[in-house]
Amino acid sequence: MNGRSSSGRLRTLSVAAAILGLVVAACGSGPAASSAASSAAASTVAASSSTAAGSAGASGGASASTAASPAASPSAAGYQGPPVTIEYAIWGDPQEITNQKKIVDAFHAKNPAITVNVTVADWDAYWDKLQTGLAGGAAPDVFAMDGPLFPDYQTRDVLLDLRPYIERDGYDLSQLAEQGVKDFTTPDGGQYGLPRDLNVIALYYNKKMFDAAGVAYPDDTWDWQKLVDTAKKLTKDTNKDGKPDQWGFYTETTDMENFWLSLVWENGGDVLGTDGKTTALGSPEAAGGIQFLQDLIYKDKVMADPAIFAETGDAFEQGKAAMEANGSWLVPTHTAAGIDFGVAPLPKGPTGRFTSVNPTGAVIAKSTKAPDAAWEFVKYLTGPDAQQQLMQLHQALPVAKTVLDGPFATAYPGADVFASALQYARLKPSFKGYNEFTTVLQGELDENVFNAPKKTAKEALGEIAPQLDALLAAG
């Protein structure tokens, strides 16, 4: 992920930089109070009850418990400690207030001694505020973690190892999707977070546009050439001004996750070498995958120059493109836009079909004074009740297998495609120095490959490979 967005899953949401200071009491009665916006861009939901509200402790570095270590006795019966308040920080848009209230309400009903304050900020503000909190000893007790950025935080010794809690409670990690668990596991066996949800990439298509053109919908037989041929049929200049007003295809080029990472894998390439200390992007296979995307724009002319939609946003969402390769997080966005869309697997490449999977995790700050309460909440987030609520939002894949392998496939049209994608999904790269690496890499691709065809993908990647290798070696 680049510096602007690490996961891509929220980059298309336009969120005000100022904070919505909305406080919601999680007793099932709705909003309790609101406050003025602050400079850190956050919205707050408070989970409270008449018994817990008056006795809540401070969150982060000043919470009620005294040490970040497991209580001596198992907590199979739930949290047994004194009333406490913990803070849970996530990224998102203002709508997350409503979503999180439902989850926190349900958690509080089962754990009345624990009050959870949820802060929601847009992507950039979230990480800025988190860095400030960690540096100043005021980190949230529990916070969302993007998979690719996990190594940078884990190696800074700011996260609590959950392995002792897992062993104390006999918590079964096998109940969660393996890809998600793996992303927060360290080589020495530490478990510094649990996955909260997953996102994969698939092909969205506008049924109305396909029907109008008399073209069959995409299916699992499609390959790269079929994508190009169909996109050409669906690229139209209806007003005859020499410029397409309907494009056959769209994707975001500013992050590897949205599409070009899958293309690299489908062409037999990879981002990192087997040693993890050198880049493999200079290979002909990797360059060929990225070149395919450049060709869609400037050779096949079925996708708009990224600059055209840089300000206005997603072309598919606006009804300006017939297909889009992008993440499962866009289902609510496209639904809200009123588009009658379908979901199909990504077309196969020369070496097969691949998609990326990117987990979002829930981690606990090592500095928390309420580790047992924080752990109870993290367990709840991965449990069937919270995962059912997550499924109903249609914005991510659940990690609890009882939900993922059960009702999720029929939760909404296309959910089965996303679920099946996990069978050919690979984890989005995750390594120390990821942000620095992708900032340099994506900057080169944006300037010289995607936004303008100044260089071929092979030329651009060949020139930048030594710099990328140096960054990996330093990490």
C-alpha positions, 0 to 999 in steps of 0.5 A: 500500500502506498502512503496515501492508503494502505489497503485500498479498502477505504480510499474511495470514500470521501471523508471530511478531515475534521472530526465528527464528535458524535457520542453514542450510548450503547444501551440501545437508545441511540445518540446520547450527545454530540460535540464539536469537530476536533483536528484529529478527525475522529468520531466516538461511540461509547458503549455504556450502561447505567452500572458501567458508565459511572465507574469507567476507567481511562483508556489507553495508558490510563485504563483500569487494570495494572499490567499487560499480562493475562489474569491467572485464571481462564476467562472462559466465563467472560471478563471477571475484572472490575468495571473498565473503559477501553478505547477501540480505534478504527479507520472508516467513514462517518457511517462506521458510527452506526455500524460499530454501535451495533457491535459494541451494543451487543458486546456490552450486553454480554460484558456489562463491566466493559465500556468500549469507546470507539474512535473512527477516523479517515485513513490518513488521520487514523495513522497520524493519530495512532502514531501520536498516541503511541509516541505519547503514551496515549495509544488506544487499547485496541486498534485496527491494523492493516496487514501489510503495515503489521510488521512495522508496528510489531517490530517497534514493540508496541503490540501485545503478544496474544499467545499467552491469552490464547493458551490460557483460554484455550482459544482455537485459532483454527476457527478463523480463516488461515490467511487472516491468522497468518498475517499477524503471526511472527516467525517465533510463534507470537500472535500479535493480533487476530484478523477481524475481516478479509478483502479480496479483488474481483470483477464487477460488471454493469448488467445494464451496459452488458445487456444493452450491448448484447454481450454475455456476462463475465464468468470463470472462463474469462482470460485476459484476452476475453477481458480486452475483447469485451471491454472494446465492445463496451467502450463507446463514444455515443455523442461522437465527439471523439472521446469515449463517454462509456469505458469498457473497463476501470480500476484504480492504478494507485495501489497494487491491491486494486488490480496490478498485484493480481496481474503480476501474479497471473503472469508468473511474477511476484513483488519480493524474491524468495529471500524477502530482501530483494524485489522480484518486480524487475523480472519479465513476468512481473513487468508483463503483468503491469504492462498489461494494465498500461496497455489497457489504457494507452494501447487498447484504449478501453480504460480512461487515463487515470487523470480523467477520474482522479478528481471525480472518483470511481468511474464504475460507481458513476456509471461511466465504465462497464467493468471494474476490477476492485475490492469486496469493500465496494459492494455497499458503495456500488449498491448505494449508487443504484448500479445493477451489478454482478460480480465475477472472478478475475480473468485468468492470466497466462499462469492462472487465476490469482487475487490478493487477500488483505486482512484487517486485524484487531491488535492490543497496545502493549501499554494497555492497563486493561489487557484482559478487557481488551482481549475479551473484546478482541475475541468478541470481534472474531466471534460468530455474533460480531462476524454475523453483524459484519456479514450484514454490512456487505463490506468485507468477508468474515474471518469466522469459518462458521460464518464464512463457510456458512451463511456468507455465500448467500448473504448478497449477490456475488458473495459466493464469488468473493468467498470462492476467491479465497481458494486462489488468493495470495496474501498481499505482501507484508514486510517491514518498511512496506510504506517506504517501499510502496511510496517509491514504487507507486510514485514511479509507476504513477508518474511514468507508467500509468498517468503517462506512458513515458516508460514501459513497465520493464523500463520503469521497474528496471530503473527503480529496482536498486532503490527498492532493494536498498529499502528492503535490505535496510528493513 
